């Protein structure tokens, strides 16, 4: 689980205690889960994506289409909310969508796609997705729109 954790609403003592707890969770190597409560360094991205079974994009105020593209680049299935441009950016890639704000539906999609991964129900081949969504195509579109 990767994310930026906000300590803004907590007192100094509460935030200090939570930071210690989060540090301990992050350093615990005996769990089959890894928690990261800090900014991710660029050289950690391949390790995190490589270790992941799937990428879950939560129903959050901020849209993160770059995460969806990175997931497809690293051959990781994606579960995303029906919000923003996720459906378009994940066209031709293995993904499941859930209604924005529906936690039960999100959990059910995670279970569904994870079971499909475990049962090898699909081939993780991103070549079709890369034809229209590669990083070079995206950069080309950005440069073209800036120049116009």
Secondary structure, DSSP 8 states (H G I E B T S, - for coil): -B-----TTS-HHHHHHHHHHHHHHHH--SSSS--B-S---GGGHHHHHHH-SEEE----SS--HHHHHHHHHTT-EEEEESSTTHHHHTTTS-EEEE-TT-HHHHHHHHHHHHHHHHTT-S----HHHHHHH-HHHHHHHHHHHHH-
